[in-house]
Amino acid sequence: MSTTPESRDRVVDAARALSIVVVTLWHWTLSVTHRTADGDLVIPSPIDVVPGGWLPTWVR
């Protein structure tokens, strides 16, 4: 097995890995499915709940 090149920045690798974990947890936490009183299965949108939540969707 070959080693990682010395030119590779480990801090950037760690930041990428942390970002993936944060995004995954954020989606999982805010997109938990549940049943309503009528028995319908729904996935709530955090955009409707978080004040100003729509704003980050416009940033590129």
Secondary structure, 3 states (H helix, E strand, C coil): CCCCCCCCCHHHHHHHHHHHHHHHHHHHHHCCCEECCCCCEECCCHHHHCCCCCHHHHCC
